[in-house]
Amino acid sequence: RVGNFVIVTACLAFVSRSTMEVRVEVVTEDIKREKKWHALTASFIMVALDDQGKPTEVPPLLLSSDEERELWEKGQRRYQVCKGELVDEAGEYNICREEPLF
């Protein structure tokens, strides 16, 4: 709604050899009524590519809390389910499903 405040937070939730999952959460706030509510949570999967367009290795994700470990484990499960849909037999990347995995 017009006049509401929108808070967007994002974090790196999972990293494999070349794949990264970014988790984005959006909260809206009605400032006049002093009420907040969760608007959406989304996960974006990206693959790091080198100059030739081939997957390239990314640094590991350093986890420092139980919450981060839980997000990483959930991301790993999504990655394992989705991995077969991401790469075809020729090694080319496809668009993964748009409906939720879990």
N, C-alpha and C positions, 0 to 999 in steps of 0.2 A: 504494500500500500504506500501511497505517497506520504512522506513524512516519517516512515519507519526507518529505523537504523538497521543496517545489514552488517553482520560480522562473518567474515570468511576466514577460516583457518585451514591450513594444509600442512601435511607432514609426509615424509617418506616413510611408508609403512612396510615395504618389502623390497628386497634386492636379491636378484639371482646373479648369474654371471654377466648378463647384459640387459636384463629386464628390470624395470623399476615400477613399483606401484605407488602412486601418490593418492593419499586419502584426503578428501576435501569435505569439510563440514560447514554448513551455512546455518546461522542462527539469526532470526529477525527479532527486533525489539520495538515495541510500541512505547516510545519514550513518554508520551503523555500519561499512559496508563501504568507505566513501569512494569510491563510484562514482556517476557522473552519466550520464544518457542523455537524448537528445532524445525528448520525448513527442509533440509535435505542433507544426505551423506552420499558421496560418490567416490568411486575408486577409478583412477585413470592409470592404465597400463601403457608404459612407454618402453621402447627399445633403443639403447644407445647404438648409434651407427658411426662407423669410421668414414673417412673421406671417399671411400669407394662404395658406400652404402651397405656395407656388411656389418653385422652385429659386432660390437667391440666390448671388451670387459669394462666393468665399472667397479669402483671401490666398494668394499663391503660396508654394510650398514652397522654402525656401532649402537648396540642396544644398552640403555642405562636404567630401565625401569621395568617392572612387571607388566605395566600397560603396553609399553613398546614391544616387549616380547610376545604378548598376546596378539597385538596387531600384526606382528611379523608372522606368527604361526597361522593366523587366519589368511594373511596374504599368500603364504606359501601354499596353503590348501587351494585357494582360488587359482593360483598360478598352475598348480599341478592339474587341476580340472580343465583349465582353459588352454594349457600348453599345446595340446593336440589340435586345437582349433586355430591357434595362432600361426603355426608353421605348416605349410603344405609339404607334399613329398619332394618338391623341387627346392625346398629350403626358403621359399618366399613367404613373407608375412601376410596374413589375412586379417581382416577386421574380426574381432571376437564378438561374441553374442552381445546383444544390448540388454537382455533381461537379466535380473539378478541371478547369481550362481547359488546363493544361500539365502 
